[in-house]
Amino acid sequence: MANTSTEIIREIMDEIHWNSQLISIMGAKGVGKSTLIKQYLKQNYEPGDRSVLYCSADTVDFSTRTLVELAEEFAIQGGELLVIDEIHKYKSGTTDWSREIKEIYELFPDLKMIVSGSSLLRLREGDADLSRRAIKYTMPGLSFREALRFYHGLSFSKWSLDDILAHPHELWQMVSSKCKPVPLFKEYLEKGYYPFLLEGEGEYYTKIEQVINYIIETELPRICKVDIANVRKLQALVALICSEVPFELNANKIAAALEIGRDTVVEYLKYLGDAKVLNLLYSDKKKIGKLSKPDKVYLENPNILYALAPTKADIGTLRETFAIGSLSESHNVEYGKEKGDFRVDSKYTFEIGGRSKDFSQIAGMKDSYIFADDWDIPDGAKLPLWMLGFLY
């Protein structure tokens, strides 16, 4: 805790109902879940306060005792808040953790709990009815707006999509009065999504590679029961997507190249989507079935593409990757099968491009907009792409 800085804190800190009996904070590895929890404890509890206990689920101590046994001992000694970080690592990924958390919830109603874990975990009814007991929060990486505060000391408020579309000049005036957003946005596309950039730029891409490898080599086999023998094929799948994103999927062709079944390809893509390595785009989310293949596949954020395939970092791909990542946090995004790149909330049609992008591809479409890179000032329905970085 002493080594945890509270100089810069994510805004989700103020959105979490910390006094609830059971809170779960899920998110991809590297987005700062553990840091956020430690910052909360540091701000609200004195060093040595025996009413709160923080532990990581992969500690050796759990090889000889269960979560329930720990909670019971802690509660007897007057414990009030039990924090279990990286719950997905509990006893090599056993699903018993959800049943034990439920048991603790019912046995010790005065004991509050905070659990954090991989975005691969799902608190559904199948997980011992935890979904009805836990207040769940999902933590993404830094938005462009947050990155401006983290790395440049520039604070701006969030904007809803409707407000951006209705009042883009107000947003432009607010931001341009403090900085030149276009060059800072280019920086963000290269580096800035992960908070660990604060630890230094030199190892930033190496750390992203380590995050992706950890997800594929450790989390997917542990949580999703992916066959260890197929880990290299998963890595090859990601490499293939990096070389061609945005990737229009031909599942049969990929299956033949990787020598695995077509259904296995679709299953692995969905795992990588849940793990926040990929963003999967469908033309109609309402009709998604277990074996439905996505229409297009993107990496989760542009920084991953720079880290894994810097020579393949096509600017058009980077723009679309950023747009779908920013929009997907709070909006339903579908593949624009007929016109436009994306259909948002079954209402808006968005075309993503550079400053020369015109309306020819979305001509006549109601509620259609262009979000253009290298574009500074809003002009009618043609808006700067960086504005989507203010959605969260």
C-alpha positions in Angstrom: 0.0 0.0 0.0 2.9 2.4 0.8 4.1 2.0 -2.8 0.7 2.8 -4.3 0.5 6.3 -5.6 -2.7 8.3 -5.2 -1.6 11.2 -7.3 -3.8 10.2 -10.3 -7.0 8.2 -9.7 -9.4 6.9 -12.3 -12.9 8.5 -12.2 -14.5 5.1 -11.8 -13.4 5.5 -8.2 -16.3 7.9 -7.7 -18.8 5.7 -9.6 -18.4 2.6 -7.4 -20.7 2.0 -4.5 -18.0 1.0 -2.1 -20.3 0.4 0.8 -22.2 -2.4 -0.9 -21.9 -5.9 0.7 -20.4 -7.4 -2.4 -18.7 -5.6 -5.3 -16.9 -7.2 -8.3 -14.5 -5.2 -10.4 -13.7 -7.0 -13.7 -11.5 -5.9 -16.5 -8.6 -6.9 -18.8 -5.2 -7.4 -17.4 -3.2 -4.1 -17.2 -6.1 -1.6 -17.0 -5.4 -0.9 -13.3 -7.9 -2.8 -11.2 -5.5 -3.7 -8.4 -4.2 -0.2 -8.3 -7.7 1.3 -8.0 -8.6 -1.0 -5.1 -5.3 -0.2 -3.3 -5.9 3.5 -3.8 -9.4 3.2 -2.3 -8.0 1.3 0.8 -5.1 3.8 1.2 -7.5 6.8 1.1 -10.0 5.3 3.5 -8.1 3.2 6.0 -5.1 3.9 8.2 -2.0 1.7 7.9 -2.4 -1.3 10.2 -6.2 -1.0 10.4 -7.3 -4.6 11.3 -10.8 -4.1 10.1 -9.7 -4.5 6.5 -7.8 -7.3 4.9 -6.4 -7.2 1.4 -5.1 -10.4 -0.3 -4.4 -11.8 -3.7 -6.2 -15.1 -4.6 -3.0 -16.7 -5.9 -1.1 -16.4 -2.6 0.4 -19.6 -1.2 -1.8 -19.3 1.9 -4.8 -20.5 -0.2 -3.1 -23.8 -0.9 -4.0 -24.8 2.7 -7.2 -22.9 3.4 -10.4 -21.9 1.6 -11.9 -18.4 1.1 -14.6 -19.3 3.5 -12.1 -20.3 6.2 -10.3 -17.1 5.8 -13.5 -15.0 5.9 -14.7 -16.8 9.1 -11.4 -16.2 10.9 -11.3 -12.6 9.8 -15.0 -12.0 10.8 -14.4 -13.5 14.2 -11.5 -11.1 14.8 -13.7 -8.1 14.0 -13.0 -7.8 10.3 -15.3 -5.5 8.3 -14.0 -5.5 4.7 -12.4 -8.4 2.9 -10.7 -7.7 -0.5 -9.7 -10.6 -2.7 -7.8 -9.5 -5.7 -7.4 -11.6 -8.9 -10.1 -14.0 -7.9 -9.7 -15.9 -11.1 -6.3 -17.2 -9.8 -7.9 -18.9 -6.8 -6.8 -22.6 -6.6 -5.6 -22.7 -10.2 -8.8 -21.3 -11.6 -11.4 -23.5 -9.9 -14.9 -22.3 -10.3 -15.5 -23.0 -6.6 -14.6 -19.4 -5.8 -18.1 -18.2 -6.9 -19.8 -20.7 -4.6 -17.5 -19.8 -1.7 -18.1 -16.0 -2.2 -21.9 -16.8 -2.2 -21.4 -18.7 1.1 -19.4 -15.9 2.7 -22.1 -13.4 1.6 -24.8 -15.4 3.3 -22.9 -16.5 6.4 -21.4 -13.1 7.3 -23.9 -10.4 6.2 -21.9 -7.7 8.1 -18.8 -8.5 6.2 -18.3 -6.5 3.1 -16.3 -7.9 0.1 -14.6 -6.6 -2.9 -13.4 -9.1 -5.5 -11.5 -8.3 -8.7 -10.8 -10.5 -11.6 -10.2 -11.1 -15.3 -12.8 -9.8 -17.8 -13.2 -13.4 -18.9 -15.1 -14.2 -15.7 -18.9 -14.0 -15.9 -21.0 -13.4 -12.8 -24.1 -15.1 -14.3 -26.8 -17.2 -12.6 -24.7 -20.2 -13.4 -22.0 -18.9 -11.1 -23.9 -19.7 -7.9 -26.4 -16.8 -8.4 -23.7 -14.3 -7.8 -25.1 -12.0 -10.5 -28.1 -11.2 -8.2 -25.9 -10.5 -5.2 -22.8 -8.7 -6.6 -22.7 -5.1 -7.9 -20.5 -5.6 -10.9 -18.2 -3.0 -12.5 -16.2 -3.4 -15.7 -13.0 -1.4 -15.9 -11.7 -0.4 -19.4 -8.4 1.1 -20.3 -7.9 4.8 -20.5 -10.1 6.8 -22.9 -8.4 9.7 -24.8 -10.0 12.1 -22.3 -8.6 10.2 -19.4 -5.2 10.0 -21.0 -5.1 13.8 -21.4 -5.5 14.0 -17.6 -3.1 11.2 -16.8 -0.2 12.2 -19.1 -0.8 15.9 -19.7 -2.6 17.2 -16.6 -5.6 18.4 -18.7 -9.0 17.7 -17.1 -12.2 17.6 -19.1 -15.7 16.3 -18.3 -17.3 13.3 -20.1 -19.7 13.9 -23.0 -22.6 11.7 -24.0 -22.8 10.7 -27.7 -26.0 12.7 -28.2 -24.3 15.8 -26.8 -21.2 15.4 -29.0 -23.5 15.1 -32.1 -25.7 18.0 -31.1 -23.0 20.4 -29.7 -19.6 19.5 -31.3 -18.5 23.2 -31.4 -18.8 23.5 -27.7 -16.7 20.5 -27.1 -14.1 21.7 -29.7 -13.9 25.2 -28.0 -13.5 23.6 -24.6 -10.7 21.3 -25.6 -8.9 23.6 -28.1 -8.7 26.4 -25.5 -6.4 24.2 -23.5 -4.5 22.1 -26.1 -4.1 21.1 -29.7 -6.0 17.8 -29.7 -5.0 16.3 -33.1 -1.3 15.7 -32.2 -2.1 14.5 -28.7 -4.7 12.1 -30.2 -2.0 10.7 -32.5 0.1 10.1 -29.4 -2.8 8.3 -27.7 -3.3 6.0 -30.7 0.3 4.9 -30.3 0.6 4.9 -26.5 -1.8 5.7 -23.8 -4.6 3.2 -23.4 -2.8 1.4 -20.5 -2.1 3.3 -17.3 1.3 1.6 -17.0 2.7 4.1 -19.5 3.2 6.2 -16.3 5.9 3.7 -15.4 8.0 4.7 -18.4 7.7 4.5 -22.2 10.7 2.3 -22.9 9.0 -1.0 -21.8 5.4 0.0 -22.8 5.0 -2.2 -25.8 6.9 -5.1 -24.1 4.4 -4.9 -21.3 1.5 -5.0 -23.7 3.0 -8.2 -25.3 3.3 -9.7 -21.8 -0.3 -8.9 -21.1 -1.5 -10.6 -24.4 0.7 -13.6 -23.8 -0.5 -14.0 -20.2 -4.1 -13.9 -21.4 -3.5 -16.5 -24.1 -1.0 -18.8 -22.2 -2.5 -18.6 -18.7 -6.0 -17.1 -18.5 -7.6 -18.8 -21.4 -6.4 -22.3 -20.4 -7.2 -21.7 -16.7 -10.6 -20.0 -17.1 -11.9 -21.2 -20.4 -10.3 -24.6 -20.4 -8.6 -24.0 -23.7 -6.3 -27.0 -24.5 -2.7 -26.1 -23.8 -1.8 -27.8 -27.1 -3.8 -25.1 -28.9 -2.1 -22.1 -27.2 0.3 -21.6 -30.2 -2.6 -21.7 -32.5 -4.3 -19.0 -30.5 -1.2 -16.9 -30.8 -1.1 -17.6 -34.5 -4.7 -16.5 -34.8 -4.0 -13.2 -33.1 -0.9 -12.7 -35.3 -3.0 -13.3 -38.4 -5.6 -10.8 -37.3 -2.9 -8.2 -36.5 -1.6 -8.6 -40.1 -4.9 -7.8 -41.7 -7.2 -5.9 -39.4 -9.9 -4.8 -39.7 -10.3 -8.5 -40.4 -13.3 -9.6 -42.5 -13.7 -13.1 -41.2 -13.5 -16.3 -43.2 -13.7 -18.9 -40.5 -13.3 -21.8 -42.8 -10.1 -20.4 -44.3 -8.6 -19.7 -40.9 -9.6 -23.1 -39.6 -7.7 -24.7 -42.5 -4.7 -22.5 -42.0 -4.5 -23.3 -38.3 -5.6 -26.9 -38.6 -8.5 -26.6 -36.2 -12.3 -26.8 -36.6 -14.3 -23.9 -37.9 -16.5 -23.9 -34.7 -13.3 -23.9 -32.6 -12.1 -20.8 -34.5 -15.4 -19.0 -33.6 -15.2 -20.2 -30.0 -11.6 -18.9 -29.6 -12.5 -15.5 -31.2 -15.3 -15.1 -28.6 -12.9 -16.0 -25.8 -10.4 -13.4 -27.1 -13.3 -10.9 -27.3 -14.3 -11.6 -23.7 -10.6 -11.2 -22.7 -10.5 -7.8 -24.3 -7.9 -8.7 -26.8 -10.3 -8.4 -29.7 -13.4 -6.5 -30.6 -15.9 -8.6 -32.5 -18.3 -6.7 -34.8 -21.6 -8.3 -35.9 -24.2 -7.0 -38.4 -27.0 -7.9 -36.1 -26.3 -8.5 -32.4 -29.8 -9.7 -31.7 -29.3 -12.8 -33.8 -26.0 -13.8 -32.4 -25.9 -17.5 -31.6 -23.3 -19.7 -29.9 -21.6 -20.5 -33.3 -22.3 -17.2 -35.1 -19.1 -15.8 -36.6 -18.5 -12.0 -36.4 -18.5 -10.0 -39.6 -15.4 -8.1 -38.7 -12.7 -8.5 -36.1 -10.6 -5.7 -34.6 -8.0 -5.5 -31.9 -9.3 -4.1 -28.6 -7.3 -0.9 -28.9 -4.8 0.7 -31.3 -1.9 0.3 -28.8 -2.0 -3.5 -29.2 -1.6 -3.2 -33.0 1.5 -0.9 -32.5 2.9 -3.4 -29.9 2.3 -6.6 -31.9 2.6 -5.5 -35.5 4.1 -2.0 -35.8 4.9 -2.4 -39.5 1.2 -3.3 -40.1 -0.3 -0.4 -38.2 -2.4 0.9 -41.1 -3.9 4.3 -40.2 -7.4 3.3 -41.4 -7.4 0.3 -39.2 -6.2 2.3 -36.2 -9.0 4.8 -36.7 -11.7 2.2 -36.8 -10.2 0.3 -33.9 -10.2 3.4 -31.8 -13.8 4.2 -32.8 -15.3 0.8 -32.0 -13.4 0.6 -28.8 -14.6 4.0 -27.5 -18.2 3.5 -28.7 -18.5 -0.1 -27.4 -18.1 0.9 -23.7 -21.6 2.3 -23.5 -23.3 1.8 -26.9 -24.4 -1.0 -29.1 -22.2 -1.1 -32.2 -22.9 -3.2 -35.3 -21.3 -3.7 -38.6 -22.6 -1.3 -41.3 -23.4 -4.0 -43.8 -25.2 -1.7 -46.3 -23.7 1.7 -45.8 -21.2 3.2 -43.4 -18.6 1.6 -41.1 -20.7 1.3 -38.0 -24.4 1.3 -37.0 -24.7 2.7 -33.4 -27.7 2.0 -31.2 -29.8 1.1 -34.3 -30.0 4.8 -35.0 -26.8 6.4 -36.1 -24.6 5.6 -39.1 -20.9 6.5 -38.7 -18.2 6.6 -41.4 -14.7 6.7 -40.1 -11.8 8.2 -42.1 -9.2 10.9 -42.7 -9.7 14.6 -43.4 -10.5 13.9 -47.1 -13.4 11.6 -46.3 -16.7 12.7 -47.9 -20.3 11.7 -47.6 -20.5 9.7 -50.8 -20.7 6.3 -48.9 -23.5 7.4 -46.6 -25.4 9.8 -48.9 -29.1 9.9 -48.1 -28.7 8.1 -44.8 -30.6 9.6 -41.9 -28.6 10.4 -38.7 -25.3 9.8 -40.5 -22.0 11.3 -39.5 -18.4 11.3 -40.5 -15.7 11.1 -37.8 -12.5 12.2 -39.4 -8.9 12.0 -38.3 -6.6 15.0 -38.9 -9.7 17.1 -38.7 -9.8 19.8 -36.1 -13.0 21.9 -36.3 -16.5 20.4 -36.7 -18.1 21.1 -40.0 -21.8 20.2 -40.1 -22.0 16.4 -39.8 -18.3 15.9 -40.2 -16.7 15.8 -36.8 -13.2 15.3 -35.4 -12.5 11.6 -34.6 -10.9 12.5 -31.3 -14.2 13.5 -29.9 -15.2 9.9 -29.5 -12.5 9.7 -26.9 -14.7 11.8 -24.6 -17.5 9.2 -24.2 -16.1 7.8 -21.0 
